[in-house]
Amino acid sequence: MTAGTRRALIILTGPPLSGKSSLGRQLVPDHNRFSVRKHFEPQRRDGRRLPRVGTLLDDETVNSAVGRFIETTLDHCVLDGVPGTVGQAKWLRSCVQNACVDWDVFHLHVNVSKAVAAKRASLRQVCVSCDSGADPATADSGGHNCIRCGAKLTRRRDDTATGFHRRWDDFQDRFAAFVTLLPPATPVDGTRSNTAPRVSGPHDVGKALAKLVGD
């Protein structure tokens, strides 16, 4: 990008299985999207010692990774589910305020009912071979193997009924604590998130929102 060009920083919040990642992939290329699972699960698979799946990483670890992502992504960025705590929200606000880049910050909150999200959790399959289970996978015609690599698909351990309900309730508690530290949110219907157009600049976010929220 040329010097002086403003960059869009899009913060996606929402409960588990609301469609944040699907929306993020629609808005920007995947290398411009940061999520904790997408960033850290490959490291876990490669042997890095991390808290067990379903346990929050400490703020310092997450903030450091987000900082490197923002510094090295020389384009518009999507933070998928980040910040997720008060400490991360405070750090991000300070980071944006003190950055040498002119950021236009947008906060989109993706909504679905708990029943819809629970149904998605019961159906979601992932491929550990392709991307360490970071994103949902598409099954082949048989319905059991990854259409990309042929590996057997599996479910995430935290997508079980017990795991999902725990994650849902945990998010509601954490979000209530840090939402006031973020810019005002634009609500997005999580059942329509896959209709979002690609964002190439801050001006495009408004166009995307117009299509997402509709009439």
N, C-alpha and C positions, 0 to 999 in steps of 0.2 A: 504494500500500500504506500501511497505517496505521503510525504511529510505533511502534517496538518490535517490529514483525513481523520474524521471522527469514526470511532468503532462502536459497534453495538455489543453490549454485554447483557445477555438475556439470562435471567435467573428463573429456573423452573422449579416451583415447589408443588407439593401435592402428596397425598397419602400413597402408600404402596399400591402398585397395579393401577394407578390412575391414568397412566399413559404418558408420563413425562418423557421417557426415553423415545417412544414412538414420535412424539411431537418434536423432540430435539433433533432426531434424525431427518425429519422433514425440513426443519428450518436451516440447518447447516450441514456441511459434510461431516462425516463421523469423526475425523481427526480434529474438528473444531468443537467437539462436545466432550465435556468432562463429567464423569460420574465416579463416585468412590468405587463402586463394584467394577466398572470398566477399567479403572486404573490399577486397582490393587489385586484383583483376582488372578491375573496372569503372574504377578509376583508371588502370590501365595503358592501357585502351582509350581513355580520355579524354586520353591524352598524357603522363601522369606518367612520369618516367624511373625505371624500376625494374629490378632485375637480371633477366636473361633467365629465362624459364619453366624451372622445375626447379632454380633456384638459390635458396638460402635467403636471406631478408631478414635484415638485421642485427637484433640483439636490441633495440636502442633503438627502431627503427621499429615493431617488433611490439609491444613493451611499451607504447609510447605509445598505439597504436591500441587495445589491449586495455584500457588504463586509461580511455580515453574511453568505450569501450563499457560497461564496468562502471558508470561514473559516471552514464551517461545511460539505462541500462536499469533502470527502477525496478521490477524484478520479478526472477523467477528466471532465471538465466543458464546457458547451455551454452557451454563453450569446446571447440570441435571441433578436435582436433589441436594445441591450445595448452595448455601449453608444449611446445615442440619442441626446446629446447636447455637446457643447464645454466643459462645466464644467464637465460632466460625463466622457468625453474622457481624459481630463487632470487628473482627479482623478484616473481613471483606470490605466493610464500609470504609475503614481506615485506608486499605489498599487502594480503593478507587479514588478516594479523596486526595491521596498523596502521589498518585501515578503521574508519570510524565505524558501519558497518552490521554487524549480527550475521549472519555467514555460517555456514551449515552446508555444509561442503565434502564432495563425494562424488567419488570417482575410479572411473570405469568403464573397464576395458580390453577393447576389442573384439577378439576372436580369430577368425581364419579361417586355413585352411592357405594356403601360398604358391600351391599349384595352383589353389585356388578364386579367390584374388585375381587371379592371372594371367588366368584365364578371364574374370573381370569386366572387367579392363582391355582385353581384346581385343574386348569387346562394347560397351563404354560409348561413347555418343554424347552430344555436348553442343551447345547452341545459343548461338552467340556473340551473336546478335541479342537474345535475351531477357535473359540474365544474364551476358554475357561469358564463358560457358562455365564458370561457377562450380559448377554442379550438373548431374547427369545429366538429359538431356531425354528426353521421350517422343515417339516417331515417330508420324506419321500412318499411315493404312492402307497407304500405299505403302512405308513403312519408311525413307524418306530425308529427309523434311522434318519440322520441328517442328510438333507438333499445336497449339501455342499461337499461333505467329505465322506459320507457313508457311515460315520460312527453312530453307535447307539445313543439315542436321546435319553435324557433323564430329567427328573424334576429337582428343583432346588430344595434343600432341606428346610429352608424357611418359608416355603410355599405350602407346607402342610397346613391343615386347618388351624392347629394350635399356633404354629409359627406366624401365619398370616394375621390372626386376631391380635397376637401380641405386638406385632409390628405396627398394625393399624392404630392401636391404642397408644403405643409409644410415640408414634408420629404426632398424634393430636396433642399430646402433652408437651412435646418439645416445640412444636410449631407455635402454640399459644405463647410460649415464653420468648420467642425471638422474632415473631412476625412484625412487631412494631419497629424493629431495627432495619427493616427492608423498605424500599420504595413501595408506595401503595400498589396493591396487586390488581391485575386485570384477570377476572375469572374466565377460565376456558373450559368448555364442556369436553371432558375426557373421552366421550364417545364419538367426538367429531375431530379429534386432534390429528388424524392422518390426512386431513384436507389442507394442511398448512402449506403455503408456497415457500420456496427457498428464499432466504434472506441474504442479500448482497450488500446491505448497508443499513444504517439506522432508519432511513426513510422507508425501507421495506418492511420494518417491524409493524408499522401502522397498517400497511396493506395486509399483512398476515393476520393481524388482530381483527381487522374488519371482516375477513373471511372466516376466521375462527368463531367469533362471537355472533356473527350473522345478524339477521333481523328477528 
